[in-house]
């Protein structure tokens, strides 16, 4: 298992982090490229042209990245924005919210305590989502099923955006390709926000 609880047995390309020197699945790293004017920019979607530069998706590691490390990887002189970690976090949050919203529109997602509880009891849940600023007492009443993932790295207002509401404390996504993508992006966001991956509820089998 790699950083942030990501599985390493998946058949996916691996890349080396320019800060730690460790090699791991691309899903656990943030990709950067150098723009035509030599500015290092995050490529959250992995679609920008240019030589990919990878850093482990953890704020503490990204904040250690030096301009020289980016330059060596890019094989060119580059500039690194001072707020690059904040920008990565912002983009990851937006992407995670977008994917949850797509899951909702595809009928994979539910929100609200009673609906989430019913979905957990029924089975087939891939992701349990709970607001980082929600009541700990209320969140502790739900559990993470075996084989599922728990994320508490979004605020109630951010989860609200994903579900088309003002605020949401509890959400869940059923198994599916979109949910797998939420797992990848939320794991990175959790690392950028330095939030523990430990789920709330005790006494249940979990995977984090």
Residue, then its C-alpha position, 0 to 999 in steps of 0.5 A: x500500500x502506498x502513501x495515503x492508503x492507495x493500492x499499489x497492486x493496480x495495473x497502472x503506470x508509475x512515476x517518481x516523485x521529484x522530492x522524495x525520489x520514491x516511485x509509485x502509481x500515478x494516482x498518488x501523485x500530482x502532475x505538473x508541467x512547465x507552461x510556454x513561459x516557463x511557469x510551473x502549473x498543476x495539471x490535475x486532469x493530466x491533459x496539459x502538453x509537455x513533460x510531466x513532473x510528479x510530486x507526491x500528493x501531500x502538502x508537506x512534501x509539495x511545500x519542500x519542492x524546490x525550483x531546482x528540482x522542477x527545473x531538473x525534471x523539466x530540463x529547462x529554467x522554470x518559475x514556481x509560484x509561491x502559492x502552488x500548494x494552495x492552488x493544487x488544493x483548490x483545483x483538487x477540491x473543485x475536481x472532487x466536487x465535480x466528480x461527486x456531482x457527476x456521480x449524483x447525476x448518474x444515480x450513484x450518490x445519496x446524501x442525508x443521514x437517513x438515506x446514507x444509513x439505508x444505503x450502508x445497510x443495503x450494501x454496495x457502497x464504495x465511498x462514505x463522505x462526511x463533512x470535515x466541519x460536521x458534528x462528530x457525534x452525528x458522524x460517529x453513528x455511521x460506518x465505513x463498510x469493508x472494502x469501502x473508503x472514507x473521506x472527511x476532507x470536504x466541508x459541508x458547503x463543499x459537499x453541498x455544492x456536489x449535491x446541489x444543496x446549501x450544505x451536506x454532512x453525510x454522503x455516499x457513493x455506490x460502486x462504479x467507475x465515477x466512484x473510483x475516480x472520486x477515491x483517487x481525487x479525494x485521496x489527493x485532496x486529503x493529503x493536501x489538506x493534511x487530514x487523517x484518513x481514519x474513519x469516524x466510526x469504531x468497531x467496523x471493518x474499514x480500509x483507509 
